[in-house]
């Protein structure tokens, strides 16, 4: 039951927000507190989630010297100061190292450690997200989300105030509804403190994706489901709940809440809906181990409770609460989110490319400036090319720019001499493969040019792995990160090796 006084307070907050378009009338956590279910964790790289919050939202670390800085809102209750990040990260790469908890509980999210599964970084840790992989605007002001590629994850195994056992809690997250896969598991919420699978009912987290190994909803996905450990659930049944719809919104609000033998899935269009829809509300799943629950209280982002690292998605903001929030409180929160006016913005910068153009790409590293991106069979490499080169080599060094196969806001590069074949990354080597029409191929073959990191031309970032760029190393092309675990990730001359001057094609 939602007390009338609390309902009226939440409604007043929401109406004030919608009327003014301001992000500071009341934040989501002000609304949850008004409803009697206060936030015990509040994470966002895009904005403050309390009207009075002016502290650090997140920390970034730059590749050039390892220095870090904290990014705060432009003003109390406002949007993140993206300009401060852009200045700090200019002419280098940056990673998000900490996502701070705004609730005051100290439930910050940091690089996830190994667990039942190991991550790809040194000592089995997960990757950190690029600080620039998910640009958006809120009420016209630029901010950055958290772009989770497979292998990336954040965690806090010593959280304070989170629900344990069969305790009641709620949570929501604003996500990119178009960025998902079927890997396990793109989660945000409550998980095991050991980073290992300790049994049914030991988790309660939002899941987003189109995995069908456990549960599913209507259509082909993606769906909002709950990861309760050893199962993704869309309702009472361990399998299908036809009332849980496939999602097609660019920005989606996903919400899960649970208490003793009750739980719910809710969601909506984060950019426009003024209330959430309910996709399931009822008893716990009809499978052993989930009633009562055995929640442990860790917090995860982008991974499964056992550190499964196969999923992808983009996170903008989310909270966890103490107590089971009412629908009315959640509807007020959704009105707040819609009033924040999430919108897309450009994924590219630097010298502009246009679909249909024929181009060649020249290296800028000293001693290699006569070499261009070419291919020998399926291997993408660099070779010395000039006007005197053979017709065959000129064709191998020429590429047709196409709208990105996996995201039309970026680009794909089709071979001029092998039509229908595109540059893609595979195990982080760049290869030339025929387009097989799959979602995976399209994403692997999509790249986002940005201003060259060394000040020349463009650096070309992999859309699905925005920490990784076209790099020549021993004259072979890779999707390389700045100082990663592979030999081709070496930090030396990285900025030069990933910067390319684009010109009209040789052929």
N, C-alpha and C positions, 0 to 999 in steps of 0.2 A: 504494500500500500504506500502510495506517495503522498505525504502530508500536504494539505492544501497550501500551507504557508511556504513550504519548499517549492512546490509546483509554481506558485505565483512568482517567487523570487527568480527561479530559472527562466520562466516565461518572460519576465521583465528584462532580464539580462539579454535574452535572445532577441526580443523585439527591438531593444535599444541598439544591438549590434547590426541587425538588418537595416534599421532606419538610417544609421549613420555611416555604414560601410567601414567603420573603424575596427582595427584589430585589438583595440585596447578597452572597449566597453566591458567585456568580460571574456576571459580566456576559457578554454575547455575545462581546465582544472578549477576555475572559479565556479563554473556551472556544476561540476561534479560535487564540489564541496557544498554548494547550495542545496543539492539534492541529498545530502547526507552520506555520500559515498566518495570521500576525498581521494585524490590521486596519491599513490605511494611511489609512483615512478612516472616521469614525464620527459619524453625524449623527442627532440626535433632539431634538425639542422636548418629549418626554414623560418621558424618564428618562435616567439615566446608563447607559452601555453598558459600563463597566468597574466592577468592585466598589469601586475606590478613587477613582473620579472624583468631584470635588466642585467643579469649575470651572464656567464659564458654558456653558450649553446653547445659548442663543440670545439675540438682542437684539431689543427692541421699541422702536418710535418712536411717540410719541403725537401726535395731530393738533392738540391745543390749543396747544402751544408748540414742537413739534419736538424735545423732549427725548427721550433714549434711556436705557434701562436694560437690564442683563443679567439673565437669569433662570437661576438655578443649581438643582441638586437640593436638596431639603429636608435631605438628609444624603448623605454619600459613598455612591455606588452607588444612590441613591434616585430617587424621582419628582420631577419638576420642581415648583418652588414656584409653583403657579398663583395662590396668594393674593397673592404679591408683584406678579404681573402685574395682577391684578384691582385692587389698590390703586393702582398706577401709572396704569392706564388708566381709572380711574373717571371717569364723566361726559365721556368723549371717546372717540375712535376710536384704535386702535393697529394698526400693521403690523409684521410680522416682517421685520427688515432684514438680519440675519445669522443663519445656522444654523452654529454653531461645530463644528469638527472636534475630537472628544474624543481622537483618536489621538496628538496631539502633533506631527503632521506639518504643521499649519497649513493643512489643506485645507478652509477655511471656504467656505460657500456664500453668495453675495451676489446682488443684483439682476442678472439676466442682461442682457448688452448686446445690441445688434442684431447680426444675422449675415446669413445668406442670406435670412432674413425679419426684419422689424422688429417689435418689440413695440408696444403701444398707448400707452406712457408717453412723456414728453418725450424727444426725441433718439433715439427708436426702442428705448428700454429696455423690458423687460417690467414688468408690474405686480408689486408685492409683495403677499404674502398677508395677509389679516386675521389678527390675533393671536387672535381669538375665534371663528373660523368653524368649528372642529372640536373642541369639547370632548368629552372622554372621561374615564373613570376607570381607574386601574391599582391593583388591590388596594384599591379604594374611595377612592383619592385622586385628586382632580381634576387634569387636565392638558389641554393643548391641542395638537392636531396642526396640520399645514400644509394648509389647504384651497386647492387649486390650481383656480382658475377659468380658462377659456380666456383667454389673454393673460398669465398669471402664470408666472414662471419664475425659477430660481436657477442659478448657474453658478460654476465656478472653472476658468479656462483656463490656469492656471499651477500645477497641482497637483503635489505631490511624492510620489514613491514609487509612483504608479499604474502599471499594466501598459502597456507600449508594444509595438509590433510584434506578434509572435506570443506574447508573454509570458503566463504563466498568472495567473489572478485568479479570485476569487469575489465574490459580492455577494448581499445579501438586503435586502428592504424589507418592513415591515409597513404595509399599506394598508387603506383602506376598500373592501371588495369590492363595495359597492353604488354607489359614486361613480365613474363612468366615462363615456366616450362613444366615438365612432368617429373623433374628430379625431386628428391627428398632433401630437405623440405624447407620452403620459404616460409618461415615462422616468425612471429613476434609474440612473446608472452612468457608463461610460467613453465619451467623445465627442471630437470634433475640438477642437483648441486654437484654431482660427480662427473658430469658430461658423458654419462653412460646410461644405457637403457636399463632401468631398474624395475620395469614391469608396467602392466596396464594401469592407467589412471594416474601415473606419476607426472603427467604434464597437463597443461591446459593453455594452449596457444592458438592464436590466429594462424591459419594456413591459407595461402593464396597460390593457385596454380591449377594444372589440369591432370594431376596424378590420379590414376584410376586403380592403383594396386589395392587400395582399401575401399574408401567410399567414393561417391560421386553425386552430382546433381543432375539437373535437366540439361539436355544438349551435350555438347562436347567440351564445355568448360571455356575459360577457367572458372573456378568456383571459390567462394569463401567457405572454408570448412574449419573444423577444430582438430588440432593435433593433440590427442589425449594420450599419446604413446601407444605404439603398436597398432595404430589405426588413425586414419583421417576420417572424421565423421561429419556427415551432412544432416544428420537427424537421429531418430531413434534406432533405425536399422544400421547395421554395420556396413551396408552396401549403399543402395541408392535412395535418395530423397528427391522426388520429382519437384518438390516445392522450392528447392535450392537452385536458383537460376544460373545459367551461364552469364558472365559479366562482360559487357562491351564498353564500359566507360573508360575514358582516358585517365581520369582521376577517380578512384573508388575509395569510399569509406567502408572498412570492414570491422565488425564488432563481434566479440564473443563475451558471454558472461556465464558464470556457473556458480551454483551453490548446492546444498544437499538435495540430491535427486531432482535437480532442475538445471536447465541450461538453455541458452538461446544463441542463434546466429542471426545477426542483423547487418544491414548494409545499405548503401545508396550511392548515388552520383555525388562525389565530393565537390564537384564544381557548381552544382545547381540545386540538388535536393534540399528541401528545408526540413525534412524529417527522414528517419531511417525506415526501411521496410523490414519486416520480420520474415525470415526464411525458415526458421524452426524455433519453436519454444515448447518445451515439455520435459519429460523425464530423461534421465541419463540413458545412454545407449544400452540396448538389450543384449549386452555381452558381459561375461564375467570380468570383474576387476575394475569397473567404472562406477560402481555405486556400493559403498562410498568411494570417493576419490582419495588419492594418496599424494596430492600435490606437494612438491618439495620446495618451491619458492625461488629458484634461480631465474634469471631473465635472459632470453636469447633473442637475437635478431639475425635473420637470413639463413639459419641452419636448423637442423633437428636437435632434439634433446641429447642425442648421442654424438653430436657433432657431424651428422650427415651433411655433406657439403656439395650435393649435386644440384641444388636449386638456384634460381635466379629471380630477381625482382627489384623493385625500387621503393624505398621507404622515405616518406617525407616527415611524418610526425606520428606519435602514438603515446598512449598513456595506459597505466594499469591502476586500478582502484582498490580500495578496501571496501568490501560490501558489494552487494548485487544491485547495480544501478537500475532505476526504473526506466521504462521506455520513454517517459516524458523527459527525464534528464538527458537521455541519449539523443532525443529529438532536438533538444535545445543545443546540445553540442554540435549536432549536424548542421543546424542553422548557422552556428558560429563558423564552422568549416566552410560552408558555402559562401558566407560573407567575406571570407579571406580571399576568394576569387583566384584560386589556383588556375594557372594557364601555362601553356607551353611557350617556349622561346627558342631561339636559334641554337642548334647544336654545333654549328660551324663558325669559324672565324678565319681571318687572314685573306690572302688573295682568293677571290671567289671562283668556284667551279660551276659549270652549268651542264645539266644532262644533255647528252648528244655531242658534246665537245670531244675532239680527238686530241690526246695529249701524250707527251713524254715527260718523264720525271727524272731530274738530274740530281746526283748526290752533291752535297755541299761540304763534306769532310775534306780537309786539306789533303792533297795527294790523290783524291778520288773524284775530282770535279769533272772529269771527262767520262765518268761512268753513269749509266742510266739503268733504270729498272727494266729488266728484260725477263725472258723466260727461256729455258732449255727443256723442252718437253713440259712436264708438270712442275719442275723446279723453278721458282722465281728467284732471280739473282740480279747482279749488276754486271754490265759489260761496257767496254769502251765503245761508244757509238759516235759516228760523225756523218757528215754529208757524203763522205767517201765510202761509207760502209756498204755492205751488200744489201740488196733489196730485202733478202730474207731477214737479216739482222735488224734492219730498220723497222720491219713489220713486227718483229718480236719485241721491239722497244716502244711500240705504239699501243695505246689503250683508248677505248671509248668509254666516256663517263656516262653512267646510267644512274637513274634514281635508285637509292638504296633498296636492295631486294628485301632487306629485313626491316628497314625504317626509311621511309621516303624523305625524311628530313636530312639524311646523309647520302652517301654515294656508294656505288659499286663500280668496279673497273673490269670491263670486258675486253678480252684479247682481240686485237685487230686481225691477227692472222689465224685465230681459232675461235670464230664466232660461236657464242653460246657458252664459252668457258670464261670463268671469272677468277680473279685473285681472291683467295679465301685463306683463313688461318686454320691449321689442323695441327693439334699438339704444339701450337705456337710457332710452327714453321709456316711461311707463306707458300702456298702452292697454287697451281692453275688447274682447276677442275671444271668439268661440265656441270652446269646448273641442273640439279636433279629435282628442283621444284619444292624441296622440303623446307619447313620452317627453320630447321637447323642450318641448312646450307645458306639460306637467305641472310640469317643473322651473322654467320661466319664470314660472309662476303660483303658485309656492310661496314663502311669506314667513314669517319667524320674528320675532315680536314680542319686544322686550326692554325693560328699564326705560328710560324716556325719557331721552335724553341731557341734556336741560335740567332734569331732575327732575320733569317732568310727564308723566303717562300713559305711552305706549309709543313707542318708535322701532321701525320695522318694516323689518327687514333682508331683502334678497333671499337666499333659501337658496343659490342657485347662484353668487351674487356677494356674499359676506358683507361686503365693503367698501362695499356700496351699500345705501341706505335710501330709503324713500318720502320724497320731498322736493317741496315746492311751490316753484316758481321762476317768477315772472311769472304766477302763478296756474295753471300747468300742472304736472302731476305727472311726476317723473322718478325713476329709480333712480340716486341720486347718491352719489358718494364725497366724502370730506372733503378738498377741495383738489386734485382731479384735473384732468385736461386739458380737460374740457368747461366751457363757460360755467356750466352748471347745477351744477357741482361746486365753485363758489366757496366758500372757507372762511368768509366773513363770515356771521354768524348761522346757521351750519350746524346747530348743536345745536337751536336753536329751530325751524328749518324742517323738521327731521326728527322732531319730537316731536308726538304727537297724543293728544288726550284722547278715549277711546272711551266711547260712551254707547249707550243703547237707541236703536234706529233711529227715524227719523221716520215710516217706513211699514212 
